[in-house]
């Protein structure tokens, strides 16, 4: 059984994984978990889901960050603020190290403008997913941001990531899927980050 985190199948994420492998792994990474509830309350779902919006929605970018950067080992997290429909928290920050020793940090403020983002640093480049459907790179020794050309026709034709995800699932060959056991372990991370625990 798998959890349908389609962002793992974006063309941009596939290219980022290839760059990480080529460069010998992740040294550090950061990610942003800012949502847009300041613009509109997500009324398309019921109040029970809205009260757990970090898990229902924000977990997608958290899953992606730890999928690329590595599973957290030692870390701290902080949450503060509240929204009328999400009383547990509205601002988030944290930092730590992964099992492999990479350092990471994250931030999010649901009461301010922003968007999801993931940045991965290797010994040779900075990989920037902002928006997540696009990949930019800064090579070592440069400040110039380069746009990475992607083979993303499927992501432009269909909902990004879904075609490749469905094909991999149907073929029984999805090496990047979030398995149920992994997701259950991640739930503790999501709940801590959101201030639910």
C-alpha positions in Angstrom: 0.0 0.0 0.0 1.3 3.5 -0.9 0.4 7.1 -0.1 -0.2 9.2 -3.2 2.4 11.9 -2.7 2.6 12.8 -6.4 5.3 15.5 -6.0 7.8 12.7 -5.7 7.1 12.0 -9.3 7.4 15.6 -10.7 9.9 15.9 -13.6 11.7 18.6 -11.5 12.1 16.2 -8.5 13.4 13.4 -10.8 16.0 15.8 -12.1 16.9 16.9 -8.6 17.3 13.3 -7.5 19.6 12.7 -10.4 21.7 15.8 -9.5 21.9 14.7 -5.8 23.1 11.2 -6.9 25.6 12.7 -9.4 27.0 15.0 -6.7 27.4 12.3 -4.0 24.5 13.1 -1.8 22.9 16.0 0.2 25.0 18.2 2.5 22.1 20.3 3.8 18.7 21.4 2.8 15.9 23.9 3.7 12.2 24.1 3.0 9.3 26.4 3.4 5.9 25.2 4.5 3.9 28.5 4.0 0.3 27.9 2.9 -2.1 30.5 1.5 -4.9 30.4 4.1 -4.4 34.2 4.5 -6.0 34.5 1.1 -8.9 32.2 1.7 -10.0 29.6 4.2 -10.1 26.1 2.5 -13.9 25.8 2.6 -13.9 23.0 0.1 -13.2 20.6 3.0 -15.0 20.2 6.3 -13.9 21.8 9.6 -12.3 18.5 10.9 -9.9 18.4 7.9 -9.2 22.2 8.2 -8.2 21.8 11.8 -5.6 19.2 10.6 -4.6 21.2 7.4 -0.9 20.7 8.1 -1.4 16.9 7.6 -4.0 17.2 4.9 -2.0 19.7 2.7 1.3 20.8 4.1 2.6 17.3 4.6 3.1 17.1 0.8 6.1 19.5 0.9 7.4 18.1 4.2 7.3 14.6 2.7 9.1 15.8 -0.4 11.8 17.6 1.6 12.7 14.6 3.7 12.3 12.3 0.7 15.1 14.2 -1.1 17.1 15.4 1.9 16.9 12.4 4.2 15.0 11.3 7.2 15.3 13.5 10.3 17.2 12.1 13.3 17.9 14.9 15.8 15.7 18.0 15.4 13.7 20.6 17.2 10.6 22.4 16.1 8.6 25.4 17.1 5.0 26.5 16.3 3.1 29.6 17.3 0.1 31.6 16.3 -3.3 30.4 15.2 -6.1 31.0 12.7 -9.8 30.8 13.5 -10.1 27.6 11.5 -6.6 26.2 12.4 -6.3 27.0 16.1 -3.2 24.8 16.8 -0.7 26.9 14.9 0.0 29.3 12.0 3.8 29.8 12.2 6.5 27.1 12.0 10.2 26.7 12.3 12.7 24.0 13.0 16.1 22.6 12.4 18.1 19.4 12.8 20.2 16.7 11.2 19.2 13.7 9.2 20.2 10.1 9.7 22.9 10.5 7.1 24.2 13.7 8.8 22.8 16.4 6.5 21.7 19.5 8.3 18.3 21.0 7.6 16.0 23.9 8.5 12.5 24.9 7.7 10.1 27.8 8.2 6.5 28.7 7.4 4.1 31.5 8.2 0.5 31.0 7.3 -0.3 34.6 8.2 2.1 36.0 5.6 2.8 35.7 1.9 4.9 32.8 0.6 4.8 29.5 -1.1 6.2 26.0 -0.7 9.8 25.5 -1.6 12.7 23.1 -1.2 16.4 23.8 -1.6 19.0 21.1 -1.6 22.7 21.8 -1.2 25.3 19.3 -2.4 29.1 19.8 -2.6 28.7 21.0 -6.2 25.4 22.9 -6.5 22.3 24.3 -4.9 19.1 22.8 -6.3 16.0 25.1 -6.0 12.4 23.8 -6.3 10.4 27.0 -6.2 7.8 26.4 -7.4 8.1 22.7 -6.9 7.2 22.0 -10.6 10.4 23.8 -11.7 14.1 23.3 -11.0 16.8 25.8 -10.8 20.5 25.3 -10.0 23.4 27.4 -8.8 26.7 25.7 -9.5 29.6 26.0 -7.1 31.6 29.1 -7.6 28.7 31.1 -9.1 25.8 33.3 -8.0 24.0 32.8 -11.3 20.7 30.9 -11.1 20.3 28.5 -14.0 17.0 27.2 -15.2 17.2 23.4 -15.6 15.5 22.1 -18.7 13.1 19.3 -17.8 11.4 16.5 -19.7 8.1 17.6 -18.2 5.6 17.1 -21.1 3.5 14.7 -18.9 3.5 17.2 -16.0 2.2 19.9 -18.4 -0.4 17.6 -20.0 -1.8 16.0 -16.8 -1.8 17.0 -13.1 2.0 17.2 -12.3 3.4 13.9 -11.2 0.2 11.9 -11.4 0.7 10.2 -14.8 4.2 8.9 -13.9 3.0 7.9 -10.4 0.0 6.0 -11.8 2.1 4.3 -14.4 4.7 3.2 -11.9 2.0 1.9 -9.5 0.2 0.0 -12.3 3.6 -1.4 -13.5 4.5 -2.5 -9.9 7.7 -0.6 -10.2 7.5 2.5 -8.0 10.8 2.8 -6.2 10.1 6.3 -5.0 6.6 5.7 -3.6 5.8 6.6 0.0 4.9 3.2 1.5 2.3 3.1 4.3 4.9 2.2 7.0 7.0 5.2 6.0 3.9 7.4 6.1 2.9 6.2 9.5 6.4 7.0 10.8 6.2 10.4 9.1 2.9 11.2 10.8 4.7 11.7 14.1 7.0 14.3 12.4 4.0 16.1 10.8 2.1 16.2 14.1 5.2 17.6 16.0 5.9 20.2 13.3 2.2 21.4 13.4 2.0 21.6 17.1 -0.6 18.9 17.3 1.5 16.9 19.8 
